[in-house]
Amino acid sequence: MKKFFTVLLSASLAAFTAVGFSACGNESDEAVNLVAITAAQVGVTDDIDYYVVAEPAASTKAKVVPSLNFAGDLQQLYGGQNGYPQAVIVAKNNLLEYGFVGDFLEAVAENKQWILNDGTSIQTLTDAVQSHLTDGMSPTFSAANLTKDVISNCSINLTYAYNDKQEINDFIEKVNSVSEVSFGRAADGFFYNGGYPNVEFLGKVSVYAPDGAPALGLANLLAGEKSFENVTVDYNIVEPSLIQTYVTGENSKADICVLPVNIAVKLLGNGAKYKLVGTLTHGNLFLLSKGGDKITPDNIAGLKGKKVGVVNLAAVPGLTFKVILKDSGLDFVELV
């Protein structure tokens, strides 16, 4: 019996390795070597060949670290029409009984053109976000490191839940295949069908979003403290690591919240309390390197044997990069 379980365990491990998964181990010439790093380590660690970094931090690092350049676009490497779904918008079920959410999403949809318009100054954008930061927070970006190109790299483009269902389900299925913790699968009822009743809402709505690209996705609403007829909106930009706390608990604070898609599915995917109403960002991850070849879908195999430092290896950045490696037929190992 003991021999049987030993054989079964070996077969299971071999199966994981065959599809691109590898547990923590030693550096390998036959796999992509992943290492967890902090944003402060990007560009200053000599033995790392490539870095996976999100915008706007990626452009900031490329600007201040000599010889550090963009060397790949994870949205392009992932494929698909829009890249991969990253930050999504959820709304409490009782709020969907009114027309307000539809009006709110229309305003969010107008944001893309507004933030990229030459007539909208960088200072206006940074002031809009910073004026809604939680007390004591340091902003992710400032007028000194934000440009229209950086904003474009953030892939802000609202799409609606009824169009995103398959894309999100496919992405979560892929993420589950490379994650040690399953995020589950969203119920069909989690994706709102987009019908907003012509019923007026009276009262206050609390909106929460993490700092960074998702905050930029709401910048036009933040800039003017946008309100709606008979509705007072309280906008809050919070630490990304805390965003899930605003949708959990019996009396969750957020009526509308922007969340990483995997967290939204894991915590709220049964649709009992919140519905997913749209996808706000479609990927903002990039490869940086000092002198490394630019990585494209055609030459991604060149990462084999390389060491790649990933900011937030255990979260969406690391999981997305692992999905890309697996889909490209590349094994990976996490270094300790």
C-alpha positions as CSV (number, residue, x, y, z in Angstrom):
1,M,0.0,0.0,0.0
2,K,2.8,2.4,0.9
3,K,4.5,1.7,-2.5
4,F,1.2,2.4,-4.2
5,F,0.8,5.9,-2.6
6,T,4.5,6.7,-3.4
7,V,3.9,5.8,-7.1
8,L,0.6,7.8,-7.1
9,L,2.4,10.9,-5.6
10,S,5.2,10.7,-8.1
11,A,2.7,10.5,-11.0
12,S,0.8,13.5,-9.6
13,L,4.0,15.6,-9.4
14,A,5.0,14.6,-12.9
15,A,1.6,15.6,-14.2
16,F,2.0,19.1,-12.6
17,T,5.4,19.5,-14.1
18,A,4.2,18.5,-17.5
19,V,1.8,21.4,-17.7
20,G,4.3,24.0,-16.6
21,F,3.9,23.9,-12.8
22,S,6.8,23.4,-10.5
23,A,7.1,23.9,-6.7
24,C,9.8,25.8,-5.0
25,G,13.3,24.5,-5.8
26,N,16.7,25.2,-7.2
27,E,17.6,27.3,-10.2
28,S,17.1,25.4,-13.4
29,D,18.4,25.8,-17.0
30,E,15.3,24.0,-18.3
31,A,12.7,26.2,-16.7
32,V,11.9,29.9,-16.1
33,N,13.2,30.8,-12.6
34,L,10.8,33.0,-10.6
35,V,11.7,35.0,-7.6
36,A,9.5,37.2,-5.4
37,I,10.8,40.7,-5.1
38,T,9.6,44.1,-3.9
39,A,9.2,47.2,-6.0
40,A,12.3,48.6,-4.4
41,Q,14.4,45.7,-5.8
42,V,13.4,46.3,-9.4
43,G,16.5,47.2,-11.4
44,V,19.0,47.0,-8.6
45,T,19.4,43.2,-8.3
46,D,22.3,42.2,-10.5
47,D,21.5,38.5,-10.9
48,I,17.9,39.0,-12.2
49,D,17.5,39.0,-16.0
50,Y,13.9,40.3,-16.2
51,Y,11.3,41.9,-14.0
52,V,7.5,41.8,-14.0
53,V,6.1,45.1,-12.9
54,A,2.7,46.8,-13.1
55,E,2.2,50.3,-14.4
56,P,2.6,53.0,-13.3
57,A,5.5,51.6,-11.3
58,A,7.1,50.1,-14.4
59,S,7.6,53.5,-16.1
60,T,8.8,55.1,-12.9
61,K,11.5,52.4,-12.6
62,A,12.5,52.6,-16.2
63,K,12.9,56.4,-15.8
64,V,15.1,56.4,-12.7
65,V,17.2,53.2,-13.1
66,P,19.9,53.5,-15.8
67,S,19.8,51.0,-18.7
68,L,16.5,49.5,-17.4
69,N,14.1,49.3,-20.4
70,F,10.7,47.8,-21.4
71,A,11.3,44.3,-22.7
72,G,7.8,42.8,-23.0
73,D,4.1,43.4,-22.7
74,L,2.2,40.7,-20.7
75,Q,-1.1,41.8,-22.3
76,Q,0.4,40.9,-25.7
77,L,1.9,37.7,-24.4
78,Y,-1.4,36.6,-22.9
79,G,-3.2,37.1,-26.2
80,G,-6.9,37.6,-26.6
81,Q,-8.8,40.6,-27.9
82,N,-8.3,42.8,-24.7
83,G,-5.4,41.1,-22.9
84,Y,-6.5,39.6,-19.6
85,P,-9.2,40.9,-17.3
86,Q,-7.7,42.4,-14.2
87,A,-9.7,44.9,-12.2
88,V,-13.5,44.5,-12.1
89,I,-16.4,46.5,-10.7
90,V,-18.9,44.9,-8.4
91,A,-22.1,46.4,-7.0
92,K,-24.4,45.4,-4.1
93,N,-27.5,43.5,-5.3
94,N,-29.9,45.9,-3.7
95,L,-28.4,48.8,-5.6
96,L,-29.1,47.1,-8.9
97,E,-32.8,47.6,-8.3
98,Y,-32.3,51.2,-9.4
99,G,-31.0,53.0,-12.5
100,F,-28.1,54.6,-10.6
101,V,-25.6,51.9,-11.4
102,G,-26.2,52.2,-15.1
103,D,-25.6,56.0,-14.9
104,F,-22.5,55.4,-12.8
105,L,-21.1,53.0,-15.4
106,E,-21.8,55.5,-18.2
107,A,-19.7,58.0,-16.4
108,V,-16.9,55.5,-15.9
109,A,-17.0,54.6,-19.6
110,E,-16.4,58.3,-20.5
111,N,-13.3,58.3,-18.3
112,K,-11.0,56.6,-20.9
113,Q,-11.3,59.5,-23.4
114,W,-11.1,62.1,-20.6
115,I,-7.9,60.9,-19.0
116,L,-6.1,60.6,-22.4
117,N,-7.3,63.9,-23.7
118,D,-4.5,66.4,-24.1
119,G,-6.8,69.0,-22.5
120,T,-6.8,67.0,-19.2
121,S,-3.6,67.9,-17.4
122,I,-1.5,65.3,-15.5
123,Q,-1.8,67.6,-12.4
124,T,-5.6,67.4,-12.6
125,L,-5.4,63.6,-12.7
126,T,-3.0,63.2,-9.8
127,D,-4.8,65.8,-7.7
128,A,-8.1,64.0,-8.3
129,V,-6.8,60.7,-7.1
130,Q,-4.7,62.0,-4.2
131,S,-7.6,64.1,-2.8
132,H,-9.4,60.8,-2.2
133,L,-6.6,58.7,-0.7
134,T,-7.1,57.2,2.8
135,D,-5.4,59.4,5.4
136,G,-1.7,58.5,5.7
137,M,-1.4,56.8,2.3
138,S,1.5,57.5,0.0
139,P,0.3,57.9,-3.6
140,T,1.3,55.3,-6.2
141,F,1.9,58.0,-8.8
142,S,2.5,61.7,-9.0
143,A,2.7,64.5,-11.6
144,A,6.4,63.8,-11.8
145,N,6.1,60.1,-13.0
146,L,2.7,60.0,-14.7
147,T,2.4,60.6,-18.4
148,K,-0.2,59.9,-21.1
149,D,1.9,57.0,-22.3
150,V,1.8,55.5,-18.8
151,I,-1.9,56.0,-18.6
152,S,-2.3,54.2,-22.0
153,N,-0.3,51.3,-20.6
154,C,-2.7,50.9,-17.7
155,S,-5.3,49.5,-20.2
156,I,-8.3,51.3,-18.8
157,N,-11.3,50.5,-20.8
158,L,-14.7,49.7,-19.3
159,T,-16.4,46.6,-20.7
160,Y,-19.7,45.2,-19.4
161,A,-20.3,42.0,-17.4
162,Y,-22.6,40.3,-19.9
163,N,-19.8,40.6,-22.5
164,D,-17.0,39.5,-20.1
165,K,-18.4,36.3,-18.7
166,Q,-16.5,33.9,-20.9
167,E,-13.3,35.8,-20.8
168,I,-13.3,36.0,-17.0
169,N,-14.3,32.3,-16.6
170,D,-11.4,31.3,-18.9
171,F,-8.9,33.5,-17.1
172,I,-9.9,32.2,-13.7
173,E,-9.7,28.6,-14.9
174,K,-6.2,29.3,-16.1
175,V,-5.2,31.0,-12.9
176,N,-6.6,28.1,-10.8
177,S,-4.4,25.7,-12.8
178,V,-1.2,27.5,-11.7
179,S,-2.2,28.6,-8.2
180,E,-1.7,26.7,-5.0
181,V,-5.1,28.1,-3.8
182,S,-8.1,27.8,-6.0
183,F,-10.2,30.9,-6.5
184,G,-13.2,28.8,-7.5
185,R,-15.6,29.6,-10.4
186,A,-18.1,32.3,-10.6
187,A,-21.8,31.4,-10.7
188,D,-23.7,32.4,-13.8
189,G,-25.7,34.8,-11.6
190,F,-22.6,36.7,-10.6
191,F,-22.5,38.4,-14.0
192,Y,-25.1,41.1,-14.2
193,N,-27.2,41.1,-17.3
194,G,-27.0,44.9,-17.8
195,G,-30.7,45.8,-17.4
196,Y,-31.0,48.9,-15.2
197,P,-34.6,49.7,-14.1
198,N,-35.8,53.2,-14.5
199,V,-36.2,53.6,-10.8
200,E,-34.7,56.6,-9.0
201,F,-32.3,55.9,-6.1
202,L,-32.3,58.4,-3.2
203,G,-29.5,58.4,-0.7
204,K,-25.7,57.8,-0.4
205,V,-23.5,55.4,-2.2
206,S,-20.0,54.5,-1.1
207,V,-17.4,53.7,-3.8
208,Y,-14.0,52.1,-3.0
209,A,-11.1,51.4,-5.4
210,P,-7.4,50.5,-4.9
211,D,-4.7,53.1,-5.7
212,G,-2.9,52.7,-9.0
213,A,-4.5,52.0,-12.4
214,P,-8.0,51.3,-10.9
215,A,-8.0,54.7,-9.3
216,L,-7.1,56.3,-12.7
217,G,-10.1,54.4,-14.1
218,L,-12.4,56.6,-11.9
219,A,-10.4,59.8,-12.3
220,N,-13.1,61.8,-14.1
221,L,-15.6,61.0,-11.3
222,L,-13.0,61.9,-8.6
223,A,-12.0,65.2,-10.2
224,G,-15.3,66.8,-9.7
225,E,-16.7,64.7,-6.9
226,K,-19.3,63.6,-9.5
227,S,-22.7,63.3,-8.1
228,F,-25.9,62.0,-9.6
229,E,-29.5,63.3,-9.3
230,N,-30.6,62.8,-5.7
231,V,-27.5,60.6,-5.0
232,T,-24.5,61.5,-2.9
233,V,-21.4,59.5,-3.8
234,D,-18.6,59.0,-1.3
235,Y,-15.4,58.1,-3.3
236,N,-12.5,56.3,-1.5
237,I,-9.1,55.3,-2.8
238,V,-7.4,52.8,-0.5
239,E,-4.4,50.6,-0.1
240,P,-4.6,47.7,-2.7
241,S,-3.8,45.1,0.0
242,L,-6.9,46.2,1.9
243,I,-9.5,46.5,-0.8
244,Q,-11.1,43.1,-0.1
245,T,-11.9,44.2,3.4
246,Y,-14.5,46.6,2.1
247,V,-16.7,43.9,0.6
248,T,-16.5,41.3,3.4
249,G,-18.3,41.1,6.7
250,E,-22.0,41.4,7.5
251,N,-22.1,45.1,7.0
252,S,-19.6,45.6,4.2
253,K,-18.7,49.3,3.6
254,A,-18.6,49.3,-0.2
255,D,-21.8,49.7,-2.2
256,I,-19.6,49.7,-5.4
257,C,-16.1,48.4,-5.4
258,V,-13.2,47.8,-7.8
259,L,-11.4,44.5,-7.1
260,P,-8.8,42.2,-8.7
261,V,-10.9,39.7,-10.7
262,N,-9.6,36.6,-8.9
263,I,-10.5,38.1,-5.5
264,A,-13.9,39.1,-6.7
265,V,-14.6,35.6,-7.9
266,K,-13.3,34.0,-4.7
267,L,-15.1,36.2,-2.3
268,L,-18.3,37.2,-4.1
269,G,-18.6,34.7,-7.0
270,N,-21.8,33.1,-5.7
271,G,-23.6,36.4,-6.5
272,A,-25.4,36.3,-3.2
273,K,-24.5,39.9,-2.1
274,Y,-22.7,41.5,-5.1
275,K,-22.8,41.2,-8.8
276,L,-20.0,41.9,-11.3
277,V,-21.1,44.8,-13.5
278,G,-18.0,45.4,-15.6
279,T,-14.3,45.1,-16.2
280,L,-12.3,48.3,-15.6
281,T,-8.8,47.4,-16.6
282,H,-7.5,44.7,-18.9
283,G,-3.9,44.2,-17.8
284,N,-1.1,46.6,-17.0
285,L,1.9,44.3,-16.5
286,F,5.2,44.6,-18.3
287,L,8.6,43.0,-18.5
288,L,11.6,45.2,-17.7
289,S,15.2,44.3,-18.3
290,K,18.8,45.6,-18.4
291,G,19.9,44.6,-21.9
292,G,17.7,41.5,-22.3
293,D,16.1,40.7,-25.6
294,K,12.6,42.0,-26.1
295,I,10.2,39.1,-25.4
296,T,7.3,38.4,-27.8
297,P,5.0,35.5,-28.3
298,D,7.4,34.2,-31.0
299,N,10.6,34.1,-28.8
300,I,9.2,33.7,-25.3
301,A,11.0,30.4,-25.1
302,G,14.1,32.5,-24.6
303,L,13.1,33.0,-21.0
304,K,14.1,29.4,-20.3
305,G,16.9,29.4,-17.8
306,K,16.5,33.1,-17.0
307,K,15.7,34.5,-13.6
308,V,12.6,36.7,-13.5
309,G,11.8,38.8,-10.5
310,V,8.1,39.4,-10.0
311,V,6.5,42.1,-7.8
312,N,3.6,40.4,-6.1
313,L,4.5,36.9,-7.2
314,A,1.7,35.3,-5.2
315,A,-1.0,37.7,-6.5
316,V,-2.3,38.6,-10.0
317,P,1.1,39.6,-11.5
318,G,2.7,36.3,-10.6
319,L,-0.4,34.2,-11.4
320,T,-0.8,35.9,-14.8
321,F,2.9,35.4,-15.7
322,K,2.6,31.7,-14.7
323,V,-0.5,31.4,-16.9
324,I,1.5,32.9,-19.9
325,L,4.4,30.5,-19.3
326,K,2.2,27.5,-19.0
327,D,0.2,28.4,-22.2
328,S,3.6,28.8,-23.9
329,G,4.7,25.3,-22.9
330,L,7.3,26.6,-20.5
331,D,8.0,25.1,-17.1
332,F,8.7,27.4,-14.2
333,V,10.2,27.0,-10.7
334,E,9.9,29.4,-7.7
335,L,13.3,30.1,-6.1
336,V,13.5,30.4,-2.3
